[in-house]
Amino acid sequence: MHWDWSIEVPMNHGVSFSAAEYDVEVARVAADHSWETAERTAGRRVLTDVDRERLRAHVLKTSWVANDRDHELFRVALQIDGDYQVFVDTLWRGRSPEKVAREVCVTLALPPSEWRATWHAIKPTLIKPPKIAGPSWRPARF
């Protein structure tokens, strides 16, 4: 394998190395999660383990995952087409990232009408909750 730089050149010559060694190093780095914060670990686990097909059946897709500004809450943001954002929050309660992620995935495997969620209309003309909303859904307050 050979690299030449054309932008942000770190040196004035290219570098050659074994493609097999490169592949081994990429695999090692990809498997190393030791640098992750608890929030990032929970987020990676949710994004890896969530049942996307089940969400897609309700026209939902994950948008982002992170701690809320209240660091006791882990938040999953989902989107319904370009119409709504849906937020599902899970309390950390001192649990490990893996346990929080597992609870999030179990929750998201339920029918959306059973979730405790908040919603936000992306389109200002939408003033009613999404059709999939259940009785525990509330408008999001920012």
N, C-alpha and C positions, 0 to 999 in steps of 0.2 A: 504494500500500500504506500502511496506517495502523496504528501500534502504540499501544496504551494499556496502561499497567501497572496491575496490581492487587496484586501482591506485589513486595516489594523495589523500591519505586518510586524510580528514579534522578532523576526530575524531576516537577514537578507538572502536566505537560501531555503529550499524546501527540505522536507524531512521524509525519510523512508523507514518503514518498519513492517514487521510481519503482520499480515492480516489476521492470522490465527491468534497471535498475542493480543492484538487489538480487540478481537471478539471476546477473549477471556477477560480482559480488563473491563470492557463494557458490561459484561454479565456480572462481574464482581461489584462494580459500582451500582448497577441497577438493583442488586440484592441487598445492598447496605442501607439500612434505615436507621442506623445508630444516631444520625444527626437530627432526626425528626423530633419536633416537640410533640407533646401529647395530642394537641389539636391537629397537627399534620398527620399523625398516625391514625387518628380516628377518621379524618377526612379521606385518607388513602384507602382505609379499609371499607368505608361506606362506598366510595366510588368504584372500588373493585368488586364488592360483594352484593350491592343492591341489584334487585331483579329488574333490569331495564325493560324487559318484555312486559312485565306486569304494569309498570308505570306507563309504558307506551300504549297499553290497552286503554288507558284513561287519558290519552293524549298529553301525558306528562313526560318531561325529561329533566334530569338534574342539571342545574345551572352552576351552582357552587356550593361548597361546604366550608364552614369556619365557625369559630366561636363568635357568639353575639357580642355586642359591646358589653353586655353583662357576661363576664367570663365563666359564670356558672352554667351558662346555656350553650350547647352546641347546636348550630343551626344548619339545616339543609334548605337550600333554595331550589325550587323547581319552577318550571315554566310550562304554561299551557299555551301552545302556539305563540303568537306574539301578543296575546291578549292579557294574560295574568301572570303574576308571580305568586307562588305559594311558598310559605315558610313553615317548616316543621321544626320545633325546638325540643331538645332533650336535655334534661338536667344531668350534669356530671356526677353529682352526689359522691365525689371522692373516688369514683370508679376508674378502672383502667381504660385506655383508649379502645381496646378491643371489646370490652363490655359495653361501652357507650355505642360503638359502631354496630355491635350485634343488636342492641335495642333499637337503634335507628332503622336497621334493615328489617327487623321484625315489624316495626310500626309501618314502614312503607310497603310491606307485603299485604297489609290489611286494605280493605276497600277505602278509598280516600274519604268517603262519607263518615268513616269511623275515626279519622284522625282528629287530634286537636291541632288546628292550623290557623294561620292568618293568611290573608290574601291581599294583593294589591293589583288594581287594574292598570295595565300598561297603557291602554288606550283610554284617554279621559272620558270618552263617551260611554264607557262601561261603568255603570253605577251599582249593578247587582253583583252578588257573589258568583263565582263560577258554577256551572251546572252540577259539577261533581261535589260541591261543598256539602258538608254535613252540619248538624246542629251545633257542633263545637267550633265551627269556623268563625273567625272574627276578622274585620278589616284590620290591616296592619297599620300601626301608628309609628311614624318615624320622628 
